[in-house]
């Protein structure tokens, strides 16, 4: 029954039927068992799956250097199924810059053929300006992803400098807020 959904109709006994309570109950139980099995099957279930993968980093990222994009958090081997839509995103990330008015970018990248790197397909981007070097800026990045076929995805959260001359750090537990990436 993979990949299909159906409306089940239960046949109720008619006045002309021979009444066999045990058989009627048994047939109904078989149909209900099939429906429950379908709901519990992650690939084919019509129910939402909730959070299926999450990774938390409780330390600061390394500082960016120049305009080089730096990977800071990755989730590997996430099973995704065609016909579903997934939200891939972060919590509010605290981006700390060394020079006022520099612009930092936070990226979500993915690869379905191996490990995601800073050259993998870009799914989403967030951008923030450093208004004051004394206070980090909060930024959240997310996207919706609908695979065309069943796949296993590797997802990377990365940070880079768009403009300016300073460096950036995404703060982890030192700020009291760990970085989180979830699907």
Buried (B, 14 or more C-beta within 10 A) or exposed (E): EEEEEEEEEEEEEEEEEEEEEEEBEEEEEEEEEEEEEBEEEEBBBEEEEEEBBEBEBEEBBEBBEEEEBBBBBBBBEBEBBEEBEBEBBBBEBBBBBBEEEBBBBBBBBBBBEEEBBBEBEBBBBBBBBBEEBEEBBEBEBBBEBEBEEEBBBBBBBBBBBBEBEBBBBBBBEEBEBBBBBBB
